[in-house]
Amino acid sequence: QVQLQESGPGLVKPSQTLSLTCTVSGGSISSGSYYWSWIRQPAGKGLEWIGRIYTSGSTNYNPSLKSRVTISVDTSKNQFSLKLSSVTAADTAVYYCAREDSGSYFFYLDPWGQGTLVTVSS
Amino acid sequence: SSELTQDPAVSVALGQTVRITCQGDSLRSYYASWYQQKPGQAPVLVIYGKNNRPSGIPDRFSGSSSGNTASLTITGAQAEDEADYYCNSRDSSGNHLGVFGGGTKLTVL
C-alpha cells in the first residue's frame, strides 16, 4: 500500500525558508486522481491544513499562509515538497504530508506520513 | 479561527456510546471526514464520506450528517478509543480549500 515519508531539516533559523520533502512509496504519485497535501500541528494544538498539489502542478493554499507557501511536485522522484518562507517561531510544528482523495461531496486525507518536527529558532 | 467547530472535550464511560460533533456551513455541501490521533502519533482516518470506514477500523465507529452538523459515533467505547478526534472538510469559500475542526479530546472513564 502507499506510504508517505517526510524529510528535511529539523531546525530552521527565523526569517529563513523551511523546506520539506514527502516521498511516496508503494505506488506512483501520478496514478489515480489524487491531490497531495501538507498539514501541520504546533505542539499541543490542532491540525492546520497548509495546501495541496495535483500532479499537473495545480495548487491550492491556506489563505493565511498563501503569501509564504509554495508546494511543488517531482513526479520523476515520486516526491512533492513544501517551502515556507520568512519563518518565525509560530511556524514551529510537526509537519505531515498526506494523500487527498476527493469528489463532489467528500474529501479525506489518507494515508498520512509519520510527521516531522520542525523547530524555528536561532 | 476554524470554520469547523468541535467541543474541546467529551467523556464516556467504558462500553457506552458517545457522539462527537462538528459544525460548519461547508458541511451542508460536503461530508466530513474524521481522524483519530493518539499522543505522539500521526492522525488516522476513521470515517469518510457518507459513513465509510477504512480497512481495519472497528465497526463501532460510524458517521452521520444533518444540516450543518456532522457526527462521529462510537458505540461501545473502548479504552483504546481515548484520543483526540478531528473533523475535516472543505471550507465554505468554494475554492476547494481544506479545513479542520479544533479537535475533541475523548476521555474513556
HADDOCK unambig.tbl for C-alpha pairs under 7 A between the chains (distance, minus, plus):
assign (segid A and resid 46 and name CA) (segid B and resid 102 and name CA) 5.57 0.50 0.50
assign (segid A and resid 46 and name CA) (segid B and resid 103 and name CA) 6.22 0.50 0.50
assign (segid A and resid 47 and name CA) (segid B and resid 100 and name CA) 6.34 0.50 0.50
assign (segid A and resid 48 and name CA) (segid B and resid 100 and name CA) 6.48 0.50 0.50
assign (segid A and resid 49 and name CA) (segid B and resid 98 and name CA) 5.89 0.50 0.50
assign (segid A and resid 49 and name CA) (segid B and resid 99 and name CA) 5.90 0.50 0.50
assign (segid A and resid 49 and name CA) (segid B and resid 100 and name CA) 6.96 0.50 0.50
assign (segid A and resid 60 and name CA) (segid B and resid 97 and name CA) 6.50 0.50 0.50
assign (segid A and resid 61 and name CA) (segid B and resid 97 and name CA) 6.97 0.50 0.50
assign (segid A and resid 62 and name CA) (segid B and resid 97 and name CA) 6.76 0.50 0.50
assign (segid A and resid 105 and name CA) (segid B and resid 29 and name CA) 6.43 0.50 0.50
assign (segid A and resid 105 and name CA) (segid B and resid 30 and name CA) 4.54 0.50 0.50
assign (segid A and resid 105 and name CA) (segid B and resid 31 and name CA) 6.01 0.50 0.50
assign (segid A and resid 106 and name CA) (segid B and resid 30 and name CA) 5.47 0.50 0.50
assign (segid A and resid 106 and name CA) (segid B and resid 31 and name CA) 5.15 0.50 0.50
assign (segid A and resid 106 and name CA) (segid B and resid 49 and name CA) 5.28 0.50 0.50
assign (segid A and resid 107 and name CA) (segid B and resid 33 and name CA) 6.86 0.50 0.50
assign (segid A and resid 107 and name CA) (segid B and resid 89 and name CA) 6.02 0.50 0.50
assign (segid A and resid 108 and name CA) (segid B and resid 33 and name CA) 5.65 0.50 0.50
assign (segid A and resid 108 and name CA) (segid B and resid 48 and name CA) 6.34 0.50 0.50
assign (segid A and resid 110 and name CA) (segid B and resid 45 and name CA) 6.35 0.50 0.50
assign (segid A and resid 112 and name CA) (segid B and resid 42 and name CA) 6.93 0.50 0.50
assign (segid A and resid 114 and name CA) (segid B and resid 42 and name CA) 5.43 0.50 0.50
assign (segid A and resid 115 and name CA) (segid B and resid 42 and name CA) 6.50 0.50 0.50
